[in-house]
Amino acid sequence: MTTTPDIQSLVRRIETLEAEAEIRRIQARYFFLCDTPIPEFGIDTDAERIDAILELFDETAVWEGVGEFYAGQFGRVEGKAGLRKHFENFWGSRQDPKLILNCHYLTTEQIHVAADGMTAEANWVHMQPWLFSDGKALLRSSRLWNAFRKCEDGKWRYTRNRTENVFVAPLPATWASDYPQQSVLMQP
């Protein structure tokens, strides 16, 4: 015979698993939207990319680079207006050399949902190769420590996105070949 406490325990466990899955999707979507060329069909401009990224963040979210390498490079921004400016600085102004390829790979995931089921913290390590139009290339690795909140609309969003450098390593100019100018994977 199943008792009410047993059912409540099962409901809580399912809610935790659902929260973990949603947080995993948010982190993966964020990096997916940050990839170049952008693989999301229907997002054709960096302004559209930025709008899609901002949907993942709470109104008061903080994004910051920390540690001796990222604090100065990325700094700290607060709120969606600050986040928009941060991302516009990265994508909005064309840089020379132009970033022509990058892709995020996540590993060592840990997600911890609070007992109340309304907040969570998660961390990952990621690797990210970069290729620039002048042939220069590098491999970057960072640690991520992020916080999330279940908002009034029932959706989970970032409240904090922190990144710290693990290493940056130059790659030979010929390390990658046969890369696309644009992604068509998700095109119908």
Backbone as a printed PyTorch tensor [residue, N CA C, xyz], in Angstrom:
tensor([[[  0.8450,  -1.1850,   0.0000],
         [  0.0000,   0.0000,   0.0000],
         [  0.8890,   1.2460,   0.0000]],

        [[  0.6130,   2.1510,  -0.9060],
         [  1.3680,   3.3960,  -1.0040],
         [  0.7450,   4.4380,  -0.0980]],

        [[  1.5890,   5.0830,   0.6980],
         [  1.0940,   6.0960,   1.6200],
         [  1.3240,   7.4870,   1.0420]],

        [[  0.6570,   8.4650,   1.6350],
         [  0.8060,   9.8510,   1.1820],
         [  2.2550,  10.3150,   1.2570]],

        [[  3.0020,  10.0330,   2.3230],
         [  4.4180,  10.4420,   2.3260],
         [  5.2240,   9.7910,   1.2000]],

        [[  4.9050,   8.5400,   0.8540],
         [  5.5940,   7.8760,  -0.2520],
         [  5.3240,   8.6060,  -1.5680]],

        [[  4.0800,   8.9800,  -1.7970],
         [  3.7070,   9.6920,  -3.0200],
         [  4.3750,  11.0620,  -3.0470]],

        [[  4.3730,  11.7620,  -1.9250],
         [  5.0190,  13.0740,  -1.8550],
         [  6.5180,  12.9640,  -2.1370]],

        [[  7.1420,  11.9240,  -1.6310],
         [  8.5630,  11.7000,  -1.8800],
         [  8.8280,  11.4410,  -3.3620]],

        [[  7.9680,  10.6440,  -3.9780],
         [  8.1140,  10.3710,  -5.4120],
         [  7.8990,  11.6280,  -6.2470]],

        [[  6.9120,  12.4250,  -5.8890],
         [  6.6570,  13.6820,  -6.6060],
         [  7.8770,  14.5810,  -6.5030]],

        [[  8.4520,  14.7170,  -5.3180],
         [  9.6320,  15.5680,  -5.1190],
         [ 10.8130,  15.0630,  -5.9480]],

        [[ 11.0000,  13.7470,  -5.9650],
         [ 12.0980,  13.1760,  -6.7530],
         [ 11.9040,  13.4420,  -8.2450]],

        [[ 10.6830,  13.3260,  -8.7300],
         [ 10.3930,  13.6050, -10.1390],
         [ 10.6150,  15.0850, -10.4350]],

        [[ 10.1670,  15.9570,  -9.5430],
         [ 10.3720,  17.4000,  -9.7400],
         [ 11.8600,  17.7390,  -9.7850]],

        [[ 12.6640,  17.0700,  -8.9570],
         [ 14.1120,  17.2960,  -8.9760],
         [ 14.7100,  16.8480, -10.2980]],

        [[ 14.3160,  15.6730, -10.7670],
         [ 14.8150,  15.1840, -12.0590],
         [ 14.4000,  16.1060, -13.2060]],

        [[ 13.1700,  16.6010, -13.1670],
         [ 12.7110,  17.5380, -14.1990],
         [ 13.4950,  18.8480, -14.1430]],

        [[ 13.7770,  19.3270, -12.9320],
         [ 14.5610,  20.5630, -12.7810],
         [ 15.9730,  20.3590, -13.3340]],

        [[ 16.5960,  19.2450, -12.9970],
         [ 17.9400,  18.9550, -13.5120],
         [ 17.9360,  18.9050, -15.0390]],

        [[ 16.9340,  18.2580, -15.6180],
         [ 16.8480,  18.1630, -17.0770],
         [ 16.6810,  19.5420, -17.7040]],

        [[ 15.8520,  20.3840, -17.1180],
         [ 15.6390,  21.7240, -17.6610],
         [ 16.9050,  22.5710, -17.5410]],

        [[ 17.6050,  22.4780, -16.4350],
         [ 18.8540,  23.2200, -16.2420],
         [ 19.8970,  22.7510, -17.2490]],

        [[ 19.9690,  21.4730, -17.4670],
         [ 20.8830,  20.9140, -18.4680],
         [ 20.5580,  21.4790, -19.8560]],

        [[ 19.2590,  21.5430, -20.1850],
         [ 18.8460,  22.0920, -21.4860],
         [ 19.1860,  23.5730, -21.6000]],

        [[ 19.0210,  24.3330, -20.5250],
         [ 19.3470,  25.7670, -20.5500],
         [ 20.8310,  25.9610, -20.8270]],

        [[ 21.6790,  25.2280, -20.1050],
         [ 23.1250,  25.3880, -20.3050],
         [ 23.5190,  24.9700, -21.7220]],

        [[ 22.9740,  23.8660, -22.1930],
         [ 23.2920,  23.4020, -23.5410],
         [ 22.7850,  24.3890, -24.5900]],

        [[ 21.5970,  24.9240, -24.4030],
         [ 21.0530,  25.8940, -25.3660],
         [ 21.8910,  27.1610, -25.3890]],

        [[ 22.2900,  27.6360, -24.2300],
         [ 23.1390,  28.8300, -24.1560],
         [ 24.4070,  28.6370, -24.9970]],

        [[ 25.0960,  27.5280, -24.7910],
         [ 26.3190,  27.2890, -25.5520],
         [ 26.0210,  27.0530, -27.0340]],

        [[ 24.9270,  26.3840, -27.3300],
         [ 24.5130,  26.1710, -28.7110],
         [ 24.3340,  27.5140, -29.4140]],

        [[ 23.6670,  28.4480, -28.7330],
         [ 23.4500,  29.7760, -29.3080],
         [ 24.7410,  30.5820, -29.4160]],

        [[ 25.7390,  30.2460, -28.6030],
         [ 27.0230,  30.9520, -28.6430],
         [ 27.9590,  30.3920, -29.7120]],

        [[ 27.6530,  29.2330, -30.2790],
         [ 28.5220,  28.6300, -31.2910],
         [ 28.5370,  29.4480, -32.5840]],

        [[ 29.6400,  29.3350, -33.3170],
         [ 29.8070,  30.0000, -34.6090],
         [ 30.2920,  28.9750, -35.6200]],

        [[ 29.6570,  28.8360, -36.7770],
         [ 28.4440,  29.5630, -37.1580],
         [ 27.2610,  29.0850, -36.3250]],

        [[ 26.3150,  29.9570, -36.0980],
         [ 25.1860,  29.6140, -35.2420],
         [ 24.3460,  28.5150, -35.8920]],

        [[ 24.1120,  27.4090, -35.1760],
         [ 23.3890,  26.2810, -35.7700],
         [ 21.8680,  26.3870, -35.6980]],

        [[ 21.3460,  27.3780, -35.0080],
         [ 19.8970,  27.4940, -34.8140],
         [ 19.2270,  28.0040, -36.0860]],

        [[ 18.4090,  27.1710, -36.7200],
         [ 17.6940,  27.5820, -37.9240],
         [ 16.7010,  28.6820, -37.5660]],

        [[ 16.6590,  29.7230, -38.4030],
         [ 15.7400,  30.8330, -38.1760],
         [ 16.3560,  31.9840, -37.4150]],

        [[ 17.5210,  31.7830, -36.8480],
         [ 18.2510,  32.8800, -36.2150],
         [ 19.3700,  33.2410, -37.1810]],

        [[ 19.1890,  34.3640, -37.8380],
         [ 20.0950,  34.7330, -38.9170],
         [ 21.0470,  35.8610, -38.5690]],

        [[ 20.7670,  36.5900, -37.4940],
         [ 21.6080,  37.7290, -37.1380],
         [ 22.0820,  37.5990, -35.6980]],

        [[ 23.1340,  38.3230, -35.3920],
         [ 23.6190,  38.3180, -34.0100],
         [ 22.6090,  38.9580, -33.0670]],

        [[ 21.8360,  39.9320, -33.5380],
         [ 20.7960,  40.5350, -32.6950],
         [ 19.7490,  39.4810, -32.3110]],

        [[ 19.3640,  38.6340, -33.2610],
         [ 18.4150,  37.5520, -32.9570],
         [ 19.0420,  36.5380, -32.0070]],

        [[ 20.3180,  36.2730, -32.1880],
         [ 21.0500,  35.3650, -31.2940],
         [ 21.0130,  35.9080, -29.8650]],

        [[ 21.2990,  37.1870, -29.7230],
         [ 21.3320,  37.8160, -28.4000],
         [ 19.9460,  37.7690, -27.7550]],

        [[ 18.9040,  38.0590, -28.5150],
         [ 17.5390,  37.9800, -27.9750],
         [ 17.2410,  36.5750, -27.4510]],

        [[ 17.6230,  35.5510, -28.2090],
         [ 17.3820,  34.1590, -27.7890],
         [ 18.1750,  33.8240, -26.5270]],

        [[ 19.4020,  34.3100, -26.4420],
         [ 20.2130,  34.0720, -25.2440],
         [ 19.5820,  34.7410, -24.0270]],

        [[ 19.1280,  35.9800, -24.1890],
         [ 18.5610,  36.7170, -23.0520],
         [ 17.3050,  36.0650, -22.4980]],

        [[ 16.5830,  35.2870, -23.3160],
         [ 15.4090,  34.5650, -22.8260],
         [ 15.7770,  33.5440, -21.7520]],

        [[ 17.0330,  33.1500, -21.7000],
         [ 17.4930,  32.1440, -20.7370],
         [ 17.8330,  32.7390, -19.3770]],

        [[ 17.8460,  34.0720, -19.2720],
         [ 18.2920,  34.7610, -18.0600],
         [ 17.1340,  35.4380, -17.3400]],

        [[ 17.1800,  35.4050, -16.0110],
         [ 16.2680,  36.1360, -15.1530],
         [ 16.5500,  37.6400, -15.3180]],

        [[ 15.5700,  38.4720, -15.0120],
         [ 15.7160,  39.9260, -15.1750],
         [ 16.8960,  40.4980, -14.3930]],

        [[ 17.2340,  39.9060, -13.2530],
         [ 18.2940,  40.4520, -12.3990],
         [ 19.5780,  39.6200, -12.4560]],

        [[ 19.7090,  38.7820, -13.4500],
         [ 20.8480,  37.8570, -13.5290],
         [ 22.1870,  38.5940, -13.5800]],

        [[ 23.2070,  37.9010, -13.0930],
         [ 24.5900,  38.3870, -13.1160],
         [ 25.4030,  37.4630, -14.0130]],

        [[ 26.2130,  38.0470, -14.8890],
         [ 27.1580,  37.2890, -15.7200],
         [ 28.5300,  37.8410, -15.3960]],

        [[ 29.4800,  36.9420, -15.0470],
         [ 30.7990,  37.4600, -14.7040],
         [ 31.9140,  36.4820, -15.0100]],

        [[ 33.0160,  37.0790, -15.4250],
         [ 34.2670,  36.3630, -15.5230],
         [ 35.0140,  36.5910, -14.2220]],

        [[ 35.5840,  35.5370, -13.6600],
         [ 36.2900,  35.6510, -12.3780],
         [ 37.6960,  35.0820, -12.5210]],

        [[ 38.5360,  35.3740, -11.5430],
         [ 39.8970,  34.8610, -11.5480],
         [ 40.8530,  35.7800, -12.2840]],

        [[ 42.1080,  35.4190, -12.2440],
         [ 43.1460,  36.3120, -12.7650],
         [ 43.0690,  36.5430, -14.2670]],

        [[ 42.4670,  35.6690, -15.0390],
         [ 42.3870,  35.8500, -16.4920],
         [ 41.0460,  36.4210, -16.9460]],

        [[ 39.9400,  35.9760, -16.3570],
         [ 38.6330,  36.3650, -16.8670],
         [ 38.0290,  37.5880, -16.1960]],

        [[ 38.4510,  37.9280, -14.9800],
         [ 37.8790,  39.1010, -14.3110],
         [ 38.1130,  40.3580, -15.1480]],

        [[ 39.3320,  40.5360, -15.6420],
         [ 39.6430,  41.7020, -16.4540],
         [ 39.1160,  41.5950, -17.8670]],

        [[ 39.1260,  40.3940, -18.4210],
         [ 38.6900,  40.2090, -19.8010],
         [ 37.1760,  40.3520, -19.9500]],

        [[ 36.4080,  39.7860, -19.0150],
         [ 34.9610,  39.7780, -19.1430],
         [ 34.2600,  40.6930, -18.1430]],

        [[ 34.8290,  40.8580, -16.9460],
         [ 34.1940,  41.6920, -15.9380],
         [ 32.8940,  41.1160, -15.4210]],

        [[ 32.0550,  41.9960, -14.9020],
         [ 30.7860,  41.6050, -14.2830],
         [ 29.6920,  42.5210, -14.8200]],

        [[ 28.5850,  41.9230, -15.2200],
         [ 27.4230,  42.7060, -15.6500],
         [ 26.1960,  42.2020, -14.9100]],

        [[ 25.2570,  43.1010, -14.6710],
         [ 24.0430,  42.7610, -13.9350],
         [ 22.8090,  43.1700, -14.7180]],

        [[ 21.7720,  42.3460, -14.6640],
         [ 20.4930,  42.6470, -15.2940],
         [ 20.5280,  42.4560, -16.8050]],

        [[ 19.3330,  42.3590, -17.3720],
         [ 19.2490,  42.0800, -18.8070],
         [ 19.8440,  43.1980, -19.6630]],

        [[ 19.7260,  44.4470, -19.2420],
         [ 20.3260,  45.5440, -20.0200],
         [ 21.8430,  45.3890, -20.0520]],

        [[ 22.4400,  45.0610, -18.9190],
         [ 23.8800,  44.8330, -18.8650],
         [ 24.2940,  43.6220, -19.6820]],

        [[ 23.4920,  42.5630, -19.6020],
         [ 23.7760,  41.3620, -20.3940],
         [ 23.7000,  41.6660, -21.8880]],

        [[ 22.6870,  42.4040, -22.2970],
         [ 22.5500,  42.7460, -23.7120],
         [ 23.7960,  43.5010, -24.1910]],

        [[ 24.2160,  44.4680, -23.4220],
         [ 25.4040,  45.2470, -23.8110],
         [ 26.6410,  44.3420, -23.8780]],

        [[ 26.7900,  43.4470, -22.9180],
         [ 27.9130,  42.5140, -22.8970],
         [ 27.9520,  41.6820, -24.1770]],

        [[ 26.8130,  41.0970, -24.5410],
         [ 26.7710,  40.2570, -25.7360],
         [ 26.8890,  41.0870, -27.0150]],

        [[ 26.3300,  42.2830, -27.0270],
         [ 26.4900,  43.1560, -28.1920],
         [ 27.9590,  43.5420, -28.3860]],

        [[ 28.6910,  43.7190, -27.2970],
         [ 30.1250,  44.0260, -27.4140],
         [ 30.8800,  42.8660, -28.0500]],

        [[ 30.4170,  41.6470, -27.7740],
         [ 31.0850,  40.4820, -28.3410],
         [ 30.6960,  40.2780, -29.7980]],

        [[ 29.3830,  40.2980, -30.0860],
         [ 28.9220,  40.0040, -31.4390],
         [ 28.5610,  41.2570, -32.2360]],

        [[ 28.1610,  42.3150, -31.5540],
         [ 27.6320,  43.4780, -32.2520],
         [ 28.6570,  44.2690, -33.0370]],

        [[ 29.8880,  44.2620, -32.5890],
         [ 30.9050,  44.9970, -33.3280],
         [ 31.7750,  43.9810, -34.0550]],

        [[ 31.9080,  44.1580, -35.3310],
         [ 32.7270,  43.2260, -36.1120],
         [ 34.1810,  43.4110, -35.7540]],

        [[ 34.8040,  42.3240, -35.4300],
         [ 36.1950,  42.3630, -35.0150],
         [ 37.0840,  41.8180, -36.1190]],

        [[ 38.2950,  42.2750, -36.1240],
         [ 39.2750,  41.7930, -37.0870],
         [ 40.4450,  41.2440, -36.2890]],

        [[ 40.7350,  39.9890, -36.3690],
         [ 40.1550,  38.9980, -37.2750],
         [ 38.7880,  38.5090, -36.7820]],

        [[ 37.9770,  38.1050, -37.7230],
         [ 36.6300,  37.6370, -37.4390],
         [ 36.6730,  36.2040, -36.8970]],

        [[ 35.8460,  35.9430, -35.8840],
         [ 35.6740,  34.5780, -35.3810],
         [ 34.8370,  33.8150, -36.4030]],

        [[ 35.3910,  32.7470, -36.9600],
         [ 34.6580,  31.9970, -37.9840],
         [ 34.2150,  30.6130, -37.5170]],

        [[ 34.7740,  30.1370, -36.4080],
         [ 34.3660,  28.8360, -35.8900],
         [ 34.6260,  28.7800, -34.3970]],

        [[ 33.6320,  28.3780, -33.6490],
         [ 33.8200,  27.9540, -32.2720],
         [ 32.6850,  27.0180, -31.9060]],

        [[ 32.9610,  26.1070, -31.0050],
         [ 31.9750,  25.1170, -30.5970],
         [ 32.2570,  24.7480, -29.1410]],

        [[ 31.2130,  24.7030, -28.3380],
         [ 31.3380,  24.4280, -26.9020],
         [ 31.0890,  22.9500, -26.6140]],

        [[ 31.9520,  22.3680, -25.8080],
         [ 31.8210,  20.9780, -25.3680],
         [ 31.7830,  20.9740, -23.8410]],

        [[ 30.7240,  20.4300, -23.2610],
         [ 30.5480,  20.4100, -21.8040],
         [ 30.9260,  19.0630, -21.2080]],

        [[ 31.4630,  19.1170, -19.9860],
         [ 31.8300,  17.8940, -19.2740],
         [ 31.7290,  18.1350, -17.7650]],

        [[ 31.9270,  17.1080, -16.9860],
         [ 31.9420,  17.1070, -15.5070],
         [ 30.7530,  17.8230, -14.8870]],

        [[ 29.5700,  17.5280, -15.3780],
         [ 28.3500,  18.1780, -14.9110],
         [ 28.0070,  17.7960, -13.4770]],

        [[ 27.6260,  18.8090, -12.7130],
         [ 27.0670,  18.6050, -11.3780],
         [ 25.9200,  19.5900, -11.2110]],

        [[ 24.7290,  19.0950, -10.9290],
         [ 23.5540,  19.9420, -10.7260],
         [ 22.9900,  19.6280,  -9.3470]],

        [[ 22.7510,  20.6780,  -8.5630],
         [ 22.2310,  20.5180,  -7.2020],
         [ 20.9780,  21.3840,  -7.0580]],

        [[ 19.8170,  20.7400,  -6.9990],
         [ 18.5500,  21.4480,  -6.8400],
         [ 18.2840,  21.5890,  -5.3450]],

        [[ 17.9200,  22.8030,  -4.9190],
         [ 17.6410,  23.0640,  -3.5020],
         [ 16.4180,  22.2670,  -3.0510]],

        [[ 16.3290,  22.0520,  -1.7580],
         [ 15.2410,  21.2530,  -1.1900],
         [ 13.8680,  21.8350,  -1.5140]],

        [[ 13.7740,  23.1600,  -1.6560],
         [ 12.4760,  23.7650,  -1.9670],
         [ 12.0940,  23.6330,  -3.4430]],

        [[ 13.0300,  23.1440,  -4.2820],
         [ 12.7570,  22.9460,  -5.6950],
         [ 12.6390,  24.2220,  -6.5060]],

        [[ 13.0570,  25.3550,  -5.9390],
         [ 12.9030,  26.6420,  -6.6220],
         [ 14.2260,  27.2470,  -7.0840]],

        [[ 15.3390,  26.7670,  -6.5620],
         [ 16.6430,  27.2640,  -6.9590],
         [ 17.5870,  26.0840,  -7.1530]],

        [[ 18.6610,  26.3470,  -7.8730],
         [ 19.6480,  25.2930,  -8.1080],
         [ 20.9920,  25.9310,  -8.4180]],

        [[ 22.0440,  25.1700,  -8.1920],
         [ 23.3870,  25.5450,  -8.6070],
         [ 23.9490,  24.4010,  -9.4290]],

        [[ 24.7720,  24.7540, -10.4040],
         [ 25.3480,  23.7280, -11.2690],
         [ 26.7310,  24.1660, -11.7080]],

        [[ 27.5780,  23.1940, -11.9660],
         [ 28.8930,  23.5210, -12.5090],
         [ 29.2990,  22.5150, -13.5610]],

        [[ 30.1180,  23.0130, -14.4720],
         [ 30.6270,  22.2300, -15.5920],
         [ 32.0510,  22.6950, -15.8760]],

        [[ 32.7500,  21.9220, -16.6740],
         [ 33.9740,  22.3620, -17.3340],
         [ 33.6620,  22.3130, -18.8190]],

        [[ 34.1490,  23.2910, -19.5480],
         [ 33.9120,  23.2440, -20.9830],
         [ 35.2170,  23.4700, -21.7380]],

        [[ 35.2300,  22.9240, -22.9390],
         [ 36.3290,  23.1260, -23.8980],
         [ 35.7230,  23.8090, -25.0970]],

        [[ 36.5110,  24.6920, -25.7170],
         [ 35.9820,  25.4610, -26.8330],
         [ 37.1020,  25.8120, -27.8070]],

        [[ 37.1320,  25.1700, -28.9720],
         [ 38.0860,  25.5810, -29.9960],
         [ 37.6020,  26.8480, -30.7000]],

        [[ 38.5480,  27.7280, -31.0340],
         [ 38.2600,  28.9680, -31.7480],
         [ 39.1160,  29.0070, -33.0040]],

        [[ 38.5340,  29.4570, -34.0970],
         [ 39.2720,  29.6620, -35.3410],
         [ 38.9110,  31.0420, -35.8810]],

        [[ 39.9390,  31.8090, -36.2430],
         [ 39.7420,  33.1800, -36.7100],
         [ 40.0610,  33.2880, -38.2020]],

        [[ 39.5380,  34.3300, -38.8220],
         [ 39.6810,  34.5170, -40.2680],
         [ 41.1310,  34.6910, -40.7090]],

        [[ 42.0240,  35.0730, -39.8080],
         [ 43.4360,  35.2160, -40.1730],
         [ 44.2120,  33.9110, -40.0150]],

        [[ 43.5120,  32.8110, -39.6920],
         [ 44.1460,  31.5070, -39.5490],
         [ 44.5820,  31.1770, -38.1370]],

        [[ 44.6010,  32.1500, -37.2390],
         [ 44.9700,  31.8630, -35.8490],
         [ 43.8780,  31.0230, -35.2030]],

        [[ 44.3020,  30.2000, -34.2570],
         [ 43.3600,  29.3080, -33.5920],
         [ 43.8010,  29.0790, -32.1580]],

        [[ 42.8510,  28.7620, -31.3080],
         [ 43.1690,  28.4510, -29.9120],
         [ 42.1340,  27.4990, -29.3490]],

        [[ 42.5040,  26.8640, -28.2610],
         [ 41.6040,  26.0000, -27.5050],
         [ 41.4880,  26.6070, -26.1180]],

        [[ 40.2700,  26.8470, -25.7000],
         [ 40.0060,  27.4720, -24.4000],
         [ 39.2210,  26.4910, -23.5370]],

        [[ 39.5560,  26.4580, -22.2480],
         [ 38.8010,  25.6560, -21.2940],
         [ 38.4440,  26.5450, -20.1050]],

        [[ 37.2210,  26.3920, -19.6230],
         [ 36.7370,  27.1990, -18.5010],
         [ 35.9390,  26.3350, -17.5380]],

        [[ 35.9160,  26.7660, -16.2910],
         [ 35.0110,  26.1960, -15.2980],
         [ 33.8130,  27.1240, -15.2020]],

        [[ 32.6400,  26.5450, -15.0680],
         [ 31.3980,  27.3060, -14.9550],
         [ 30.7580,  27.0070, -13.6150]],

        [[ 30.2710,  28.0340, -12.9450],
         [ 29.5180,  27.8550, -11.7000],
         [ 28.2960,  28.7500, -11.8220]],

        [[ 27.1460,  28.1420, -12.0860],
         [ 25.9480,  28.8970, -12.4060],
         [ 24.8330,  28.6310, -11.4040]],

        [[ 23.9700,  29.6230, -11.2590],
         [ 22.8000,  29.4970, -10.3930],
         [ 21.5530,  29.7130, -11.2430]],

        [[ 20.4630,  29.0690, -10.8220],
         [ 19.2150,  29.0940, -11.5640],
         [ 18.0570,  29.2860, -10.6000]],

        [[ 16.9490,  29.7930, -11.1430],
         [ 15.7390,  29.9740, -10.3460],
         [ 14.5410,  29.5850, -11.1940]],

        [[ 13.5850,  28.9300, -10.5510],
         [ 12.3160,  28.6360, -11.2160],
         [ 11.4490,  29.8830, -11.0800]],

        [[ 11.1510,  30.5150, -12.1880],
         [ 10.4380,  31.7930, -12.1940],
         [  8.9350,  31.6010, -12.0750]],

        [[  8.2160,  32.7250, -11.9400],
         [  6.7630,  32.6630, -11.7610],
         [  6.0530,  31.9730, -12.9140]],

        [[  6.6160,  32.0450, -14.1280],
         [  5.9870,  31.3870, -15.2820],
         [  6.3020,  29.8990, -15.3400]],

        [[  7.0250,  29.3980, -14.3280],
         [  7.3530,  27.9700, -14.2590],
         [  8.6250,  27.5890, -14.9930]],

        [[  9.2590,  28.5480, -15.6760],
         [ 10.4850,  28.2680, -16.4180],
         [ 11.7110,  28.5380, -15.5500]],

        [[ 12.7070,  27.6830, -15.7340],
         [ 13.9830,  27.8950, -15.0690],
         [ 14.8090,  28.8760, -15.8910]],

        [[ 15.5390,  29.7620, -15.1940],
         [ 16.4120,  30.7240, -15.8600],
         [ 17.6780,  30.9300, -15.0210]],

        [[ 18.7130,  31.3890, -15.7070],
         [ 19.9430,  31.7660, -15.0030],
         [ 19.6720,  32.9390, -14.0650]],

        [[ 20.2500,  32.8660, -12.8730],
         [ 20.3500,  34.0450, -12.0150],
         [ 21.8120,  34.4710, -11.8840]],

        [[ 22.7030,  33.5350, -12.1680],
         [ 24.1470,  33.8320, -12.1370],
         [ 24.8470,  32.9190, -13.1300]],

        [[ 25.7740,  33.5080, -13.8730],
         [ 26.5810,  32.7480, -14.8160],
         [ 28.0240,  33.1880, -14.5870]],

        [[ 28.8190,  32.3230, -13.9710],
         [ 30.2150,  32.6580, -13.6520],
         [ 31.1420,  31.7380, -14.4230]],

        [[ 32.2190,  32.3130, -14.9290],
         [ 33.1880,  31.5290, -15.6770],
         [ 34.5990,  31.8920, -15.2330]],

        [[ 35.4500,  30.8780, -15.1440],
         [ 36.8450,  31.0640, -14.7430],
         [ 37.7390,  30.2620, -15.6820]],

        [[ 38.7980,  30.8710, -16.1450],
         [ 39.7240,  30.2250, -17.0670],
         [ 40.4010,  29.0100, -16.4330]],

        [[ 40.4820,  27.9310, -17.1940],
         [ 41.3250,  26.7920, -16.8410],
         [ 42.6210,  26.9000, -17.6360]],

        [[ 42.4930,  27.0660, -18.9660],
         [ 43.6650,  27.3280, -19.8050],
         [ 43.2380,  27.8640, -21.1590]],

        [[ 44.1850,  28.5070, -21.8290],
         [ 44.0520,  28.8950, -23.2280],
         [ 45.3150,  28.3910, -23.9080]],

        [[ 45.1390,  27.6380, -24.9900],
         [ 46.2910,  27.0650, -25.6910],
         [ 46.2120,  27.3970, -27.1750]],

        [[ 47.2970,  27.9330, -27.7420],
         [ 47.2920,  28.1640, -29.1860],
         [ 47.2580,  26.8390, -29.9300]],

        [[ 46.5620,  26.8410, -31.0540],
         [ 46.4990,  25.6720, -31.9270],
         [ 47.1710,  26.0270, -33.2500]],

        [[ 47.7090,  25.0370, -33.9620],
         [ 48.2850,  25.3400, -35.2710],
         [ 47.2130,  25.8400, -36.2350]],

        [[ 47.6010,  26.7060, -37.1380],
         [ 46.6490,  27.3050, -38.0730],
         [ 45.9250,  26.2590, -38.9050]],

        [[ 46.5050,  25.1050, -39.0980],
         [ 45.8910,  24.0720, -39.9410],
         [ 45.1520,  23.0010, -39.1420]],

        [[ 44.8620,  23.2410, -37.8790],
         [ 44.2560,  22.2030, -37.0420],
         [ 42.8550,  21.8170, -37.5180]],

        [[ 42.1300,  22.7230, -38.1790],
         [ 40.7680,  22.4090, -38.6300],
         [ 40.6540,  22.6680, -40.1300]],

        [[ 39.8830,  21.8140, -40.7860],
         [ 39.5990,  22.0240, -42.2030],
         [ 38.1530,  21.6450, -42.4520]],

        [[ 37.6600,  21.9850, -43.6200],
         [ 36.3250,  21.5790, -44.0380],
         [ 35.2370,  21.9990, -43.0630]],

        [[ 35.2870,  23.2310, -42.6070],
         [ 34.2630,  23.7420, -41.7020],
         [ 33.2920,  24.6120, -42.5010]],

        [[ 32.0050,  24.6290, -42.1120],
         [ 30.9970,  25.3450, -42.8960],
         [ 31.0200,  26.8510, -42.6410]],

        [[ 30.5680,  27.5990, -43.6310],
         [ 30.3860,  29.0440, -43.4770],
         [ 29.1040,  29.3320, -42.6960]],

        [[ 28.1420,  28.4250, -42.8120],
         [ 26.9070,  28.5320, -42.0550],
         [ 26.3960,  27.1240, -41.7790]],

        [[ 25.5950,  27.0000, -40.7360],
         [ 25.0330,  25.7100, -40.3930],
         [ 23.6610,  25.5510, -41.0250]],

        [[ 23.3770,  24.3660, -41.5390],
         [ 22.0690,  24.0560, -42.1170],
         [ 21.4390,  22.8420, -41.4370]],

        [[ 22.0470,  22.3660, -40.3850],
         [ 21.6090,  21.1450, -39.7110],
         [ 20.1450,  21.1610, -39.3330]],

        [[ 19.6660,  22.2590, -38.7790],
         [ 18.2950,  22.3150, -38.2640],
         [ 17.3060,  22.8410, -39.2960]],

        [[ 17.7720,  23.1260, -40.4930],
         [ 16.8800,  23.6260, -41.5440],
         [ 15.8930,  22.5290, -41.9440]],

        [[ 14.6240,  22.8990, -42.0640],
         [ 13.6370,  21.8790, -42.4520],
         [ 13.8780,  21.3340, -43.8430]]])
